[in-house]
Amino acid sequence: MPTIKAEYIWLDGVTPTAGLRSKTKILDKAVKSFADLPDWGFDGSSTGQAEGHFSDCGLKPVFFCPDPIRGKPHILVLCEVMNADGSVHKSNTRARLREINKKYKNLDAWFGIEQEYTMYDGVGRPLGFPEIGFPGPQGPYYCGVGTENIVGRALVEAHMDACLLAGLTISGINAEVMPGQWEFQVGTLDGLNVSDQLWMGRWLLKRLGEDFGISISLSPKPVLEGDWNGAGAHVNFSTKIMRAPGGLKAIEVACELLSKKRQEHIAVYGAGNDKRLTGKHETCSINEFRYGVSDRGASIRIPMATANNKSGYLEDRRPAANMDPYQVCARLIETVGGESR
């Protein structure tokens, strides 16, 4: 009889930015489908999701994959949070994306997410920053090589390998503009799958960081003083009509639709994003909206390849590193799910 360690993972109720929680359940048989995964529960009063006098919350498995840290046959299990009576908990943002996906199924929306993050040492200092003062100016760190430019690569490589072993659709990694800042990309997938896999990728990154003595920050602006980039989660987005021949017109229509919903998008694009979207460091001001071909200072960048092919995808550069992908994907589908179909 096999003994399976199943790590149940969920989003907590901390505001304005939900965090990740997890605990281990021992199963006595191999898991081949969701039918083999029991629902579970937790103390919601300790996660910002219930009060002490009525504290039980439920965990409903929605995605599972091999556990690359513990190895076979153990698994990681991502869960939606439910109320004790089985109804959807108010913190469960995945449930709304499920409904949006059904409503706009014919849109055939695809997503790729570029997750930036910042590494910190054990004393709360960005990795690569000296004890006093700052590193040399930005320039050599982006996609750099060598100890004079790069820190934290061992964790980055371990994380990439873990994502691949888990079967996640990770499509790449790179060092970012600020020292100690990196990025991994997930997709291309539909909204639910890209969001599930991004959360799983985030959990693996934080969990592996424990082994390296490195903490991971998704702060949109980790270093406020000085000339340093923030951290985003750029979202590459397309619909069936955008990907079809002549789809550039649909992309331009989508950009116009997005321009009319600027505030609604900013509201779910990550707390503290105003410190990042300043109009500097490859961002457009949070108070403006513009789009353009190959423009990394725009709200929406239309990649050069898309413009040349007259079809493809757009890149929404506004989401912050700490955004909730369930909310971001739902908002994009809902906004673009009208005329541009």
Buried (B, 14 or more C-beta within 10 A) or exposed (E): EEEBBBBBBBBBBEEEBBBBBBEEBEBEEEBEEEEBBEEBBBEBBEBEBBEEEEBEBBBBBBBBBBBBBBEEBBBBBBBBBBBBEEEBBEBBBBBBBBEBBEEBEEBBBBBBBBBBBBBBBEEEEBBBBEEEEBBEEBEBBBEBEEEEBBBBEEBBEBBBBBBEBBEBBBBEBBBBBBBBBBBBBBBBBBBBBBBBBBBBBBBBBBBBBEEBEBBBBBBBBBBEEEEBBBBBBBBBBBBBBBBEEEBBEBBBBBBEBBBEBBEEBBEBBBBBBBBBBBEEBBBBBBEEBEBBEEBEBBBBBBBEEBBEBEBBBBBBBBBBBBBBBBBBBBBBBBBBBEEBB
